[in-house]
Amino acid sequence: MNSSPFNSPSAPVRTYDIPLLLGMTALLVFGMVMLFSASWDFSLSAYKDPMYMFKHQLTWLGLGSLAAFVLSRLDYHHWRKLAVPALAITILLLVYVLVMGETHLGVQRDLCRQGSCQPSELAKLVAILYLCVWLYSKREALHDISFGLIPLGIILGMICGLIYLQPDISAAATVLILGGVLFFLAGGDLKQIGVLLVIAVLVGWVVIQLSATGRQRVDDFMAGIKDPLQASYHVRRSFEAIVNGGWLGVGIGQSKTKLTGLPVPPTDSIFAVIAEELGLLGSILLMVFYTVIVWRGFVIARRSPDLLGTFLATGLVMWIGMEALINIAVMVGLLPFAGNALPFVSYGGSSMVVGLGAVGILFNISRQQGPASQTDAEWRSNSAADNLRWWNRRRRIPSPRRSKRPRIQASGS
């Protein structure tokens, strides 16, 4: 690569981020236990084998762990060269799915009959990697609309359009939101961000109007806000599970709603099963696991040796946190229904492997240290921090340890 201090052989290398490693291990063990509980009846009725989903998830967990290990050893600076080929391959896979993909549960998203190979999941990760590399390379010219908003709109439009055609509205919306957040953190002009937000709202409204499924989901959501008894069948059964669980739950394996019509308990509805079997306390424990992962991701972003690492860590951890938040919010009726998986818990090969790959990149960023370049130091102090200074102006908390390097005051610690 180059001869920067953090890439030289003599540069010190940190170990893996231990809190992140412990949090991920706890979440994966928790997820596998709850997946087995949520899937045995579904697997028995659908595949004639109560262990079918659990065994496949173990396989995906192994592949994902291997991907995480490999990516944790791959210097994240190499993504500056790999991002474009990765995006090209992902676009080809998205096009292939539209032309020759397998139809599963009424949608054409899969590369294989088992329904666990979805390029849209890979597209989320690759979109983050590409956008971070692109924003890093163009960071000093983002105020120029010809280098900022217009190229960003083309990139996001191409990726989101291919995902939407499958159709996968929630995945397309996730990529769009993450793109806007990263553009903001990179120091994009606030006026351009406002324009992007207006365009996103208008496009979202048009998409909902053109999609019968989208209109139905929004109508069900609005009805549920006014009266929970008028919410969609899926959300009403989720409420039933949560109420049955109470504070301590009915016990692992004892859920009734998963046996009496709760839709897809091993995937979209797994949080409802967790709430019923482990209660409110078990649900809070799950949220604590995600909180630890998000917290450590922001710590890694703040301590990264350059702005590229900051962008990558921030984008990846916000993606994981957003997926978890959307899934849980849908199950408690706070958002219109979306097909987002609960990361590292819901059944799904693509989600597991891609998610663990993202964690591997976080580990690689956490292992590297070294002084930021003068250019990055100036950018840290003058751009992204400028955009977020209003947020931190009255929220500064003195810390016993101060880094000598300039830092972004927006990511949290």
ZIHU-V665162 format. One record per residue. N is the residue number from 1. RES is the residue in three letters. D_FIRST is the distance of its C-alpha to the first C-alpha in whole Angstrom. Layout:
n->N res->RES d_first->D_FIRST
n->N res->RES d_first->D_FIRST
This chain:
n->1 res->MET d_first->0
n->2 res->ASN d_first->4
n->3 res->SER d_first->7
n->4 res->SER d_first->9
n->5 res->PRO d_first->11
n->6 res->PHE d_first->11
n->7 res->ASN d_first->8
n->8 res->SER d_first->9
n->9 res->PRO d_first->12
n->10 res->SER d_first->15
n->11 res->ALA d_first->14
n->12 res->PRO d_first->17
n->13 res->VAL d_first->17
n->14 res->ARG d_first->20
n->15 res->THR d_first->21
n->16 res->TYR d_first->22
n->17 res->ASP d_first->24
n->18 res->ILE d_first->28
n->19 res->PRO d_first->30
n->20 res->LEU d_first->28
n->21 res->LEU d_first->28
n->22 res->LEU d_first->32
n->23 res->GLY d_first->32
n->24 res->MET d_first->30
n->25 res->THR d_first->32
n->26 res->ALA d_first->36
n->27 res->LEU d_first->35
n->28 res->LEU d_first->34
n->29 res->VAL d_first->37
n->30 res->PHE d_first->40
n->31 res->GLY d_first->38
n->32 res->MET d_first->39
n->33 res->VAL d_first->43
n->34 res->MET d_first->44
n->35 res->LEU d_first->42
n->36 res->PHE d_first->45
n->37 res->SER d_first->47
n->38 res->ALA d_first->47
n->39 res->SER d_first->46
n->40 res->TRP d_first->49
n->41 res->ASP d_first->52
n->42 res->PHE d_first->50
n->43 res->SER d_first->48
n->44 res->LEU d_first->52
n->45 res->SER d_first->53
n->46 res->ALA d_first->50
n->47 res->TYR d_first->49
n->48 res->LYS d_first->52
n->49 res->ASP d_first->50
n->50 res->PRO d_first->50
n->51 res->MET d_first->46
n->52 res->TYR d_first->45
n->53 res->MET d_first->42
n->54 res->PHE d_first->42
n->55 res->LYS d_first->41
n->56 res->HIS d_first->39
n->57 res->GLN d_first->37
n->58 res->LEU d_first->36
n->59 res->THR d_first->35
n->60 res->TRP d_first->32
n->61 res->LEU d_first->32
n->62 res->GLY d_first->31
n->63 res->LEU d_first->28
n->64 res->GLY d_first->27
n->65 res->SER d_first->26
n->66 res->LEU d_first->24
n->67 res->ALA d_first->22
n->68 res->ALA d_first->22
n->69 res->PHE d_first->21
n->70 res->VAL d_first->18
n->71 res->LEU d_first->17
n->72 res->SER d_first->17
n->73 res->ARG d_first->15
n->74 res->LEU d_first->12
n->75 res->ASP d_first->10
n->76 res->TYR d_first->11
n->77 res->HIS d_first->8
n->78 res->HIS d_first->8
n->79 res->TRP d_first->11
n->80 res->ARG d_first->10
n->81 res->LYS d_first->10
n->82 res->LEU d_first->13
n->83 res->ALA d_first->15
n->84 res->VAL d_first->17
n->85 res->PRO d_first->18
n->86 res->ALA d_first->19
n->87 res->LEU d_first->21
n->88 res->ALA d_first->22
n->89 res->ILE d_first->23
n->90 res->THR d_first->25
n->91 res->ILE d_first->27
n->92 res->LEU d_first->28
n->93 res->LEU d_first->29
n->94 res->LEU d_first->31
n->95 res->VAL d_first->33
n->96 res->TYR d_first->34
n->97 res->VAL d_first->35
n->98 res->LEU d_first->37
n->99 res->VAL d_first->39
n->100 res->MET d_first->39
n->101 res->GLY d_first->38
n->102 res->GLU d_first->41
n->103 res->THR d_first->43
n->104 res->HIS d_first->43
n->105 res->LEU d_first->46
n->106 res->GLY d_first->46
n->107 res->VAL d_first->43
n->108 res->GLN d_first->40
n->109 res->ARG d_first->37
n->110 res->ASP d_first->36
n->111 res->LEU d_first->35
n->112 res->CYS d_first->37
n->113 res->ARG d_first->41
n->114 res->GLN d_first->40
n->115 res->GLY d_first->39
n->116 res->SER d_first->36
n->117 res->CYS d_first->33
n->118 res->GLN d_first->33
n->119 res->PRO d_first->30
n->120 res->SER d_first->31
n->121 res->GLU d_first->29
n->122 res->LEU d_first->26
n->123 res->ALA d_first->26
n->124 res->LYS d_first->26
n->125 res->LEU d_first->23
n->126 res->VAL d_first->21
n->127 res->ALA d_first->23
n->128 res->ILE d_first->22
n->129 res->LEU d_first->18
n->130 res->TYR d_first->18
n->131 res->LEU d_first->20
n->132 res->CYS d_first->18
n->133 res->VAL d_first->15
n->134 res->TRP d_first->18
n->135 res->LEU d_first->19
n->136 res->TYR d_first->16
n->137 res->SER d_first->16
n->138 res->LYS d_first->19
n->139 res->ARG d_first->20
n->140 res->GLU d_first->22
n->141 res->ALA d_first->24
n->142 res->LEU d_first->25
n->143 res->HIS d_first->29
n->144 res->ASP d_first->29
n->145 res->ILE d_first->31
n->146 res->SER d_first->29
n->147 res->PHE d_first->26
n->148 res->GLY d_first->27
n->149 res->LEU d_first->30
n->150 res->ILE d_first->30
n->151 res->PRO d_first->27
n->152 res->LEU d_first->27
n->153 res->GLY d_first->30
n->154 res->ILE d_first->29
n->155 res->ILE d_first->26
n->156 res->LEU d_first->29
n->157 res->GLY d_first->32
n->158 res->MET d_first->30
n->159 res->ILE d_first->29
n->160 res->CYS d_first->32
n->161 res->GLY d_first->34
n->162 res->LEU d_first->33
n->163 res->ILE d_first->34
n->164 res->TYR d_first->37
n->165 res->LEU d_first->38
n->166 res->GLN d_first->38
n->167 res->PRO d_first->40
n->168 res->ASP d_first->38
n->169 res->ILE d_first->39
n->170 res->SER d_first->37
n->171 res->ALA d_first->34
n->172 res->ALA d_first->34
n->173 res->ALA d_first->35
n->174 res->THR d_first->32
n->175 res->VAL d_first->29
n->176 res->LEU d_first->31
n->177 res->ILE d_first->32
n->178 res->LEU d_first->28
n->179 res->GLY d_first->27
n->180 res->GLY d_first->30
n->181 res->VAL d_first->29
n->182 res->LEU d_first->25
n->183 res->PHE d_first->26
n->184 res->PHE d_first->28
n->185 res->LEU d_first->26
n->186 res->ALA d_first->23
n->187 res->GLY d_first->26
n->188 res->GLY d_first->28
n->189 res->ASP d_first->31
n->190 res->LEU d_first->34
n->191 res->LYS d_first->36
n->192 res->GLN d_first->34
n->193 res->ILE d_first->33
n->194 res->GLY d_first->37
n->195 res->VAL d_first->37
n->196 res->LEU d_first->35
n->197 res->LEU d_first->37
n->198 res->VAL d_first->40
n->199 res->ILE d_first->39
n->200 res->ALA d_first->38
n->201 res->VAL d_first->41
n->202 res->LEU d_first->43
n->203 res->VAL d_first->41
n->204 res->GLY d_first->41
n->205 res->TRP d_first->45
n->206 res->VAL d_first->45
n->207 res->VAL d_first->43
n->208 res->ILE d_first->46
n->209 res->GLN d_first->49
n->210 res->LEU d_first->48
n->211 res->SER d_first->47
n->212 res->ALA d_first->50
n->213 res->THR d_first->48
n->214 res->GLY d_first->47
n->215 res->ARG d_first->50
n->216 res->GLN d_first->51
n->217 res->ARG d_first->49
n->218 res->VAL d_first->49
n->219 res->ASP d_first->53
n->220 res->ASP d_first->53
n->221 res->PHE d_first->51
n->222 res->MET d_first->53
n->223 res->ALA d_first->56
n->224 res->GLY d_first->55
n->225 res->ILE d_first->54
n->226 res->LYS d_first->58
n->227 res->ASP d_first->59
n->228 res->PRO d_first->57
n->229 res->LEU d_first->60
n->230 res->GLN d_first->59
n->231 res->ALA d_first->55
n->232 res->SER d_first->54
n->233 res->TYR d_first->55
n->234 res->HIS d_first->51
n->235 res->VAL d_first->51
n->236 res->ARG d_first->55
n->237 res->ARG d_first->54
n->238 res->SER d_first->51
n->239 res->PHE d_first->53
n->240 res->GLU d_first->56
n->241 res->ALA d_first->53
n->242 res->ILE d_first->52
n->243 res->VAL d_first->56
n->244 res->ASN d_first->57
n->245 res->GLY d_first->54
n->246 res->GLY d_first->55
n->247 res->TRP d_first->54
n->248 res->LEU d_first->53
n->249 res->GLY d_first->53
n->250 res->VAL d_first->56
n->251 res->GLY d_first->53
n->252 res->ILE d_first->51
n->253 res->GLY d_first->52
n->254 res->GLN d_first->55
n->255 res->SER d_first->54
n->256 res->LYS d_first->57
n->257 res->THR d_first->55
n->258 res->LYS d_first->52
n->259 res->LEU d_first->55
n->260 res->THR d_first->57
n->261 res->GLY d_first->55
n->262 res->LEU d_first->52
n->263 res->PRO d_first->50
n->264 res->VAL d_first->47
n->265 res->PRO d_first->47
n->266 res->PRO d_first->44
n->267 res->THR d_first->41
n->268 res->ASP d_first->42
n->269 res->SER d_first->45
n->270 res->ILE d_first->44
n->271 res->PHE d_first->44
n->272 res->ALA d_first->48
n->273 res->VAL d_first->48
n->274 res->ILE d_first->46
n->275 res->ALA d_first->49
n->276 res->GLU d_first->52
n->277 res->GLU d_first->51
n->278 res->LEU d_first->49
n->279 res->GLY d_first->51
n->280 res->LEU d_first->50
n->281 res->LEU d_first->48
n->282 res->GLY d_first->46
n->283 res->SER d_first->45
n->284 res->ILE d_first->44
n->285 res->LEU d_first->42
n->286 res->LEU d_first->40
n->287 res->MET d_first->39
n->288 res->VAL d_first->38
n->289 res->PHE d_first->36
n->290 res->TYR d_first->34
n->291 res->THR d_first->34
n->292 res->VAL d_first->33
n->293 res->ILE d_first->30
n->294 res->VAL d_first->30
n->295 res->TRP d_first->30
n->296 res->ARG d_first->27
n->297 res->GLY d_first->25
n->298 res->PHE d_first->26
n->299 res->VAL d_first->25
n->300 res->ILE d_first->22
n->301 res->ALA d_first->21
n->302 res->ARG d_first->23
n->303 res->ARG d_first->21
n->304 res->SER d_first->18
n->305 res->PRO d_first->15
n->306 res->ASP d_first->15
n->307 res->LEU d_first->17
n->308 res->LEU d_first->14
n->309 res->GLY d_first->15
n->310 res->THR d_first->19
n->311 res->PHE d_first->19
n->312 res->LEU d_first->18
n->313 res->ALA d_first->20
n->314 res->THR d_first->23
n->315 res->GLY d_first->23
n->316 res->LEU d_first->23
n->317 res->VAL d_first->26
n->318 res->MET d_first->28
n->319 res->TRP d_first->28
n->320 res->ILE d_first->29
n->321 res->GLY d_first->32
n->322 res->MET d_first->33
n->323 res->GLU d_first->34
n->324 res->ALA d_first->36
n->325 res->LEU d_first->37
n->326 res->ILE d_first->38
n->327 res->ASN d_first->40
n->328 res->ILE d_first->42
n->329 res->ALA d_first->43
n->330 res->VAL d_first->44
n->331 res->MET d_first->46
n->332 res->VAL d_first->48
n->333 res->GLY d_first->49
n->334 res->LEU d_first->47
n->335 res->LEU d_first->45
n->336 res->PRO d_first->46
n->337 res->PHE d_first->45
n->338 res->ALA d_first->41
n->339 res->GLY d_first->40
n->340 res->ASN d_first->37
n->341 res->ALA d_first->37
n->342 res->LEU d_first->37
n->343 res->PRO d_first->33
n->344 res->PHE d_first->33
n->345 res->VAL d_first->37
n->346 res->SER d_first->38
n->347 res->TYR d_first->38
n->348 res->GLY d_first->36
n->349 res->GLY d_first->33
n->350 res->SER d_first->31
n->351 res->SER d_first->31
n->352 res->MET d_first->30
n->353 res->VAL d_first->27
n->354 res->VAL d_first->26
n->355 res->GLY d_first->27
n->356 res->LEU d_first->25
n->357 res->GLY d_first->22
n->358 res->ALA d_first->22
n->359 res->VAL d_first->23
n->360 res->GLY d_first->20
n->361 res->ILE d_first->17
n->362 res->LEU d_first->20
n->363 res->PHE d_first->20
n->364 res->ASN d_first->16
n->365 res->ILE d_first->16
n->366 res->SER d_first->19
n->367 res->ARG d_first->17
n->368 res->GLN d_first->15
n->369 res->GLN d_first->16
n->370 res->GLY d_first->15
n->371 res->PRO d_first->17
n->372 res->ALA d_first->16
n->373 res->SER d_first->15
n->374 res->GLN d_first->19
n->375 res->THR d_first->18
n->376 res->ASP d_first->18
n->377 res->ALA d_first->21
n->378 res->GLU d_first->23
n->379 res->TRP d_first->22
n->380 res->ARG d_first->23
n->381 res->SER d_first->26
n->382 res->ASN d_first->27
n->383 res->SER d_first->27
n->384 res->ALA d_first->26
n->385 res->ALA d_first->29
n->386 res->ASP d_first->31
n->387 res->ASN d_first->32
n->388 res->LEU d_first->32
n->389 res->ARG d_first->34
n->390 res->TRP d_first->38
n->391 res->TRP d_first->37
n->392 res->ASN d_first->36
n->393 res->ARG d_first->39
n->394 res->ARG d_first->41
n->395 res->ARG d_first->39
n->396 res->ARG d_first->37
n->397 res->ILE d_first->38
n->398 res->PRO d_first->38
n->399 res->SER d_first->35
n->400 res->PRO d_first->36
n->401 res->ARG d_first->32
n->402 res->ARG d_first->30
n->403 res->SER d_first->27
n->404 res->LYS d_first->26
n->405 res->ARG d_first->23
n->406 res->PRO d_first->24
n->407 res->ARG d_first->24
n->408 res->ILE d_first->26
n->409 res->GLN d_first->29
n->410 res->ALA d_first->30
n->411 res->SER d_first->28
n->412 res->GLY d_first->30
n->413 res->SER d_first->30
